Structure formats: structure tokens, C-alpha cells
Amino acid sequence: MPTDRYGVFGNPVSHSRSPRIHALFAAQTGQDMSYEAVLAPLDGFADAVANFREETGGPARGANVTVPFKEEAFRLSNRRTARAEAAGAVNTLSFDDDDILGDNTDGAGLVHDLKNNLGCDPAGRRILLLGAGGAARGVILPLLLEHPAELLIANRTEERAVRLALEFSRLPDCAVGVKLESIGYDELSGHAFDLIINATSAGLSDAVLPAPTSIFAPGSLAYEMFYGRETSFMKQARTGNNVRVADGLGMLVEQAAEAFFVWRGIRPRTAPVLAALRSPG
């Protein structure tokens, strides 16, 4: 049988760790598959996906999608999962003849990392989500389904946070019993949270967020979605009282594992893969 083909589409994409992650998953689970990074033109995502599906060497079964094509992948999908619909973006495509199923595994990846790798169950916790863009949107539904005590969304432009909180509060059942609200950065003083998630793009530029150190409750977890270096958010969190700090590498591995499960029906073990990525050299 020909080898099943998968890939990750992005621009840029050469830095992506996804090919290594999925190669380790495939070796671990004995799956016959290949996985490659595909640089898609900024104005040619749909064509790049079509070309990938038409290539020879084995059937194209699926693909991951990263910046800046997640919203285009949403529009390209003719069917979508509920979590993709809620996120308004797609990071996982599954191909079957003319059918393209769009999914979003980012939120599941975050929740799995929190619960399985960091020992931080969102249930009953006070959660602050910093940011109201695509990264934040992709994790709200999975976090709500874990039944935290409250989920507050803060953003520089408070109106965006207000709209996001209102939209998700209207979803059936997911916000029952959860305090889901928006808050401005200037209103954060005096509030403390058990889990603080930075879903802003500040990590890319190392910008300092206008959030007080008081948001980090003693023993809380500060989670930075960005990975690869210490950000200003992580540095600020370390000045708090017994605050644990984590980056987003675990989320990257866990969302990849969720995509692998969607495609292959097998859930790989993530701990050895995460250890391999964190090991020097």
C-alpha cells in the first residue's frame, strides 16, 4: 500500500516542529505515513492545498494549518467540527475524495497540556485569558467545557473582549454555571486568578502587557502560548508569589497528538515527544 501523506501549511513554515513531532508519533505507533512542511504563497493557500492533494507518491490524507492561513482553511472546509465552528478557524484538515473536513485542535491541546503535563485541572479554577484574537478564540470553548469557576477575557481593546464573551455565553450548555465575562486591563488591579493564559501576540515582540502582578494568585499557573524563549509575561509572572510558569511547547505537542488521533484513530504518547523536543541538541 502507498504511504499516506500529510503536511503542515504556513508562511513562514521552515521553522515548524510539526514534521519532527509527527515523525516521532508515527514511529511510536507504527503508522506508515509521511509528513512535510509546505510553504504556501500568501495569496495562494487554496491552490497549494489542491496541488498537495494532486501530488503522486501516496494519497494525501490530511494537513495541519498554521499562521496565517487558519481562517482561509476554515473557508476552504466544506464540513467543520463544532470546535472549529466555535473557533472560527481551522488548524487540521482531513481529506476524503472531494470532502474536506475542518477541525481545530488548539483548545484540546491546551487543555491536555494543562491537565496531563502540568497537573492543572481547569475545573473550578478562576481563569484569566489575555487576548481576544484568534489564539484566544480557539481555546475558549474547550476551557468552558472543563467547567472553571470563572473565565474572564481581557484585551487592550475591551470591546473585542466584550463581543467574544457575549458570543460564547450564547452557546448552548457550554457556559452553564461558569462566570464568563470580559474585563479591561485597567480593571484588573485587585483581581487574582488561579490560571492566567497569555493568548496575545506580545510574545512575538516581547512587548510588556499592561497587567498588574496582582493577577497572579499565590500558587497560580502562568501559561504563555508562545514558546522558544522567555517572554516579558513569563518574567513578570516569576516575580509573583510561588507562581508556576509554563510555555506553549506542550500545547504544540498536544494539539499535534489530537490531530494525529483525528487522522489515524490512535492517540500517541506525548511525554516522550515533549521530552525529546526539550532536550538540548
N, C-alpha and C positions, 0 to 999 in steps of 0.2 A: 504494500500500500504506500502511496506517496506521502511524504511528510506534510502535516498540517502547518500552514504558515500564519504567523501573527506579527504584529508590529506596533510601534508607537509613532504617532504623527505629531510633529511640533515644529516650531520655528522660533528660536533655535532648538535643536534636538540632540546635537552631538554629545552634550553633557549628560544625557539621560542615563540613569542607572537601571532603567527598566529591562534592557536586554540581559544584563547580568542577573538581575533578580529572577526573571522568568527562565533563564537557562538553569539556575540553581533549583528552581521549583521543578522543572522538567526532569532533571537528573534525579532529584529526590523521589519523585513519584513514578518514574519510568515512562513518561509520556514522550511519544515521538512527535516532536514539534520544533519549529524554528521560530525565532523572534528577532526582528531587526528594527533599527531606528530609521525613520523615513522623514527627510526634510521636505516639508510641503511648502510651496510658494505661498506667500501671504495672501495672494489673490487667487489661489488655485487648490484649495483644500479638497473640494469635491472631486476634481479631476485626479488629484493624487490618490485618493481612495479608490476611484474607479480603475486607475492604472494598476494599483497594487492588487486588486481583485482579479485583474485580467492576466497577470504575470503567470508564467509557467513554473514548473518545479514543485507543484503541490497546491492543493486547494487553500484559498485564503479563508480562514475561519473567523477571524476577528481582529480587533485592533484597539489599542489604548489611544487616547487623545489628550494632549496637554496644551499648554499655552501656545498660541492664542486662539485655538480652534474649538473649544468646548461648546460654545454657543452655536457655531456652524454645524458641529456634529449633532447637536440637538435637532436642528432643522433638517439635516440630512436623513435622520432616522424616520422610517415610516411607522415604526412602533416604538413605544417607550415604556419603561417601567414606572411605577408610581414614584419611586425616589428620584428618577430622572425628571419627571414632570414637576415635582416639588422644587428641585434644584434649578430648573430652567437651563440645565447644561448637561452634557453627556461626556463621560471620560472613557466609556467602554462600549465598543461596537461589536455586535455578533452578526456574522453574515450567513445567510442561508438562501441560496438561489437569488431571487430578486429582493428578498426581505432583509432589512437592516433594523436590528433591534438595538435601541439606545438605552444605556444604563448609566448610573452614576454610583461609583463605589467609594467615593471620597469620604462620605459621612460614616459608612460602615467601617472604613479603615481607621478613622479617628476613634470610634467607639471601641473597636477591637484593641487598638493600641492602649487606650486608657485602661480598659478592664483587664486584658490579658498580660500586657507587658509592664504596666505601671501600677497595677493594683488600685486603680482609682475608678470605682463604680460611680457613674453619674447619678444613679438613683438617690433621691433625697438631698442632693447637693445644691448649693447656691452657685450658679454658673454665670460668669460674665463673658460674653462673646464680643470681642473688639473687632469692629469692621462690619460693613453691611454690603459688601460686594459679592462677587461670585464665590469666593472661597468660603465666606460665611454662610451664604445661602445654601451651599451644598451640604452643610453639616447640621442645619437646624432641625430638620425632620428626624434624622436618626437620634439626635440628642433628646428631642422631645419624647420619642418613643421609649427612652430609658427612664422616664418619669423623675426628672430632677425636681427639687422643691421650687426652684425658680430659674428662669433663663432670661437674663437681661441683655439686650443688644445695644451697644454703644458705638457711635460713629461720629466723625468730625462734622459731617452734615447730618444733623439729627433727623431731618425729615426722611432721609433714606431709611434710617433705623426704625422710625415710626411706621412707615409703609410696610417694611419687612415683618415687623412684629404683628401688625394688623392682618397681613395676608396669611401668615401661618396660624394665627389664632382662629382663623375661619375654617381651617382644615378639620374634617370630622374626626373626633375622638383623640387626635394626637396631642392636644394641649389640655386635655381634661385634668384638672387638679394641679396644673402647672401655672405658676405665675410667670406669664410671658409678656414682657414689656420692653419698651425702649427707654434709653436714658442718654443724656448728653454728657460729654466728657466733663463739663463744668459742674455737673450734678453728682459726680462720683465720690467727691470728698465725703468721708464719714461712712461710706459703704464698704463692706468687706465680703469676700467671696471664697468659696472652697476650691473652685476651679476657674482659672482665668485663661481664656484661649485667645491668642492673638491671630486673627484671620485677616489682618491688614497687610498691605504691601510694604510696610515700614521696614521689614527685614531686608528687602532688596536694596534699600538705600541707606540702611542703618539710621533712619530718622527716629527721633525720640517722640514717643506718643505723649500727649498732654494728659496723662492719667496719674493720679497720686499713688504713692506707695501704699497708702491705706487700703487699696483694693485687695491686697494680698493678706488674707487672714492667716494667723499662725497655723502652720502645718498644711497650708494650701498647696496646690499644684499649679504652676505657671507653665502653660503649654504654648510653645512657639511653632506655628505650622511650617515656617521656613527652617531649612536645615543646612548644615555645611559650615557654619561659623556662629560665634556668639553674637547675638544681636543686642541692641540697646534695651529691648524689652526683657531679655534674659538677664542682662546686667542689673537692670532695675529690680527685677524680682529677687535676685540674690541678696539685695540689701534688706529684704524683709525678714520677718521673724520665723526662722525654721521653714522657709519656703522651698519646696522641691521644684526643680526646673527641668523641662524636657523639650527637645526639639522635635521636628516633624519627620525624622527619618523613619521612625516606627510606623507612622501613618502611611508613608510612601510604600513600605513593605506590605502592610496590612491591606491597603486598597488594591495592591497588585495581587495579593492572595485571594481577595474577594473576586477580582476579575478572572483569575485562573479557575476558581470554583465555578463561576458563571459559564466559562468556556468548556471546561473539562469534566465538571462534576466531581472533582476531587479537591479537598482543601489541604494545601500543603502546610507543613510545619514552618512557622515564620521565625522562631527563635534562632535556629542555626543560620538562617539567611541574614537576619539582622546582625548577628554576631560577626559574620563574615564581612559585612559592609562596614562595620565599625572598627574592625581590626586594622592596625597600621599596615600600609603596603598593600 
